[in-house]
């Protein structure tokens, strides 16, 4: 369940809110949508730091040291991350980083390998 607001794909109002079962609604135009289905229909477009389009399963390289909460050391620049999965949100890459486990990264801190 998510309490965050999403922009309406119909009228672009920033006040789309979560209703139930992955369904969002817009209070301004009454449009209802499922963001997961929407991403499949229109394609989730996420680009790396160089503007290259990323897709599920790509391999990326971290471009700067990234501090990790609760870890004694950061993810070092140059770390290669394989088999990424794209998601909607602020941290739009889900992946497994060797030595750290499952992680969510921002696409602005990686480049396509």
C-alpha positions as CSV (number, residue, x, y, z in Angstrom):
1,X,0.0,0.0,0.0
2,X,1.2,3.5,-0.8
3,X,0.2,6.7,0.8
4,X,2.0,8.8,-1.8
5,X,0.3,11.0,-4.3
6,X,0.8,10.4,-8.1
7,X,0.1,12.7,-11.0
8,X,-3.1,11.9,-12.9
9,X,-2.2,10.6,-16.4
10,X,-5.5,12.1,-17.8
11,X,-5.4,15.7,-16.5
12,X,-1.9,15.8,-15.0
13,X,-3.2,17.0,-11.6
14,X,-0.6,16.3,-8.8
15,X,-3.3,15.2,-6.4
16,X,-4.0,11.6,-7.5
17,X,-4.4,9.5,-4.3
18,X,-4.3,5.8,-3.4
19,X,-7.7,4.1,-3.2
20,X,-7.5,0.3,-3.0
21,X,-5.7,-2.7,-4.6
22,X,-3.1,-0.6,-6.5
23,X,-5.8,1.8,-7.8
24,X,-5.4,5.5,-7.8
25,X,-8.0,8.2,-8.3
26,X,-7.9,11.9,-9.3
27,X,-10.1,14.3,-7.3
28,X,-10.2,16.8,-10.1
29,X,-11.3,14.8,-13.1
30,X,-12.5,11.5,-11.4
31,X,-10.1,9.4,-13.5
32,X,-9.0,6.1,-11.9
33,X,-5.9,4.2,-12.9
34,X,-3.5,1.4,-12.0
35,X,0.1,2.7,-12.2
36,X,1.5,-0.8,-12.9
37,X,-0.9,-1.3,-15.8
38,X,-0.2,2.3,-17.0
39,X,3.6,1.6,-17.1
40,X,2.9,-1.5,-19.2
41,X,0.7,0.4,-21.6
42,X,2.8,3.6,-22.1
43,X,6.2,2.2,-21.0
44,X,8.1,3.4,-18.0
45,X,10.9,5.6,-19.4
46,X,13.9,5.8,-17.1
47,X,17.3,7.2,-18.2
48,X,20.7,7.0,-16.7
49,X,23.0,9.9,-15.9
50,X,24.1,10.2,-19.5
51,X,20.5,10.1,-20.9
52,X,20.6,6.5,-22.1
53,X,17.3,4.7,-21.8
54,X,17.4,1.8,-19.2
55,X,15.3,-1.4,-19.4
56,X,14.7,-4.3,-17.1
57,X,17.7,-6.7,-17.0
58,X,20.3,-4.1,-17.9
59,X,23.7,-3.9,-16.3
60,X,24.7,-0.5,-14.9
61,X,27.8,1.0,-13.2
62,X,27.6,3.3,-10.1
63,X,29.2,6.6,-11.0
64,X,29.8,8.0,-7.4
65,X,30.3,6.6,-3.9
66,X,26.8,6.1,-2.4
67,X,26.4,6.0,1.4
68,X,24.2,3.2,2.7
69,X,22.3,3.6,6.0
70,X,23.4,1.0,8.5
71,X,26.4,-0.1,6.4
72,X,30.0,0.7,7.5
73,X,31.1,1.5,4.0
74,X,29.5,3.1,0.9
75,X,28.8,1.5,-2.5
76,X,32.0,2.5,-4.4
77,X,32.0,4.3,-7.7
78,X,32.6,1.8,-10.5
79,X,30.5,-1.0,-8.8
80,X,28.8,-3.0,-11.5
81,X,25.2,-3.9,-10.8
82,X,23.6,-6.6,-13.0
83,X,20.0,-7.5,-13.8
84,X,18.3,-4.3,-12.7
85,X,14.5,-3.9,-12.4
86,X,12.8,-0.6,-13.0
87,X,10.2,0.8,-10.7
88,X,8.1,3.9,-10.3
89,X,9.1,6.4,-7.7
90,X,12.1,8.4,-6.4
91,X,14.5,5.4,-6.2
92,X,13.6,3.9,-9.5
93,X,16.0,1.0,-9.8
94,X,15.6,-2.2,-7.7
95,X,18.7,-4.4,-7.8
96,X,21.0,-6.7,-5.8
97,X,24.4,-5.1,-5.1
98,X,27.2,-7.6,-4.2
99,X,28.2,-7.2,-0.6
100,X,25.1,-5.1,0.3
101,X,22.1,-7.2,-0.8
102,X,18.8,-5.8,-2.2
103,X,18.9,-2.1,-2.9
104,X,16.9,0.7,-4.4
105,X,19.0,3.2,-6.4
106,X,18.3,6.4,-8.2
107,X,19.0,6.3,-12.0
108,X,20.9,9.6,-11.8
109,X,23.7,7.9,-10.0
110,X,24.3,5.1,-12.5
111,X,25.3,4.8,-16.2
112,X,24.5,2.0,-18.6
113,X,27.4,-0.6,-18.9
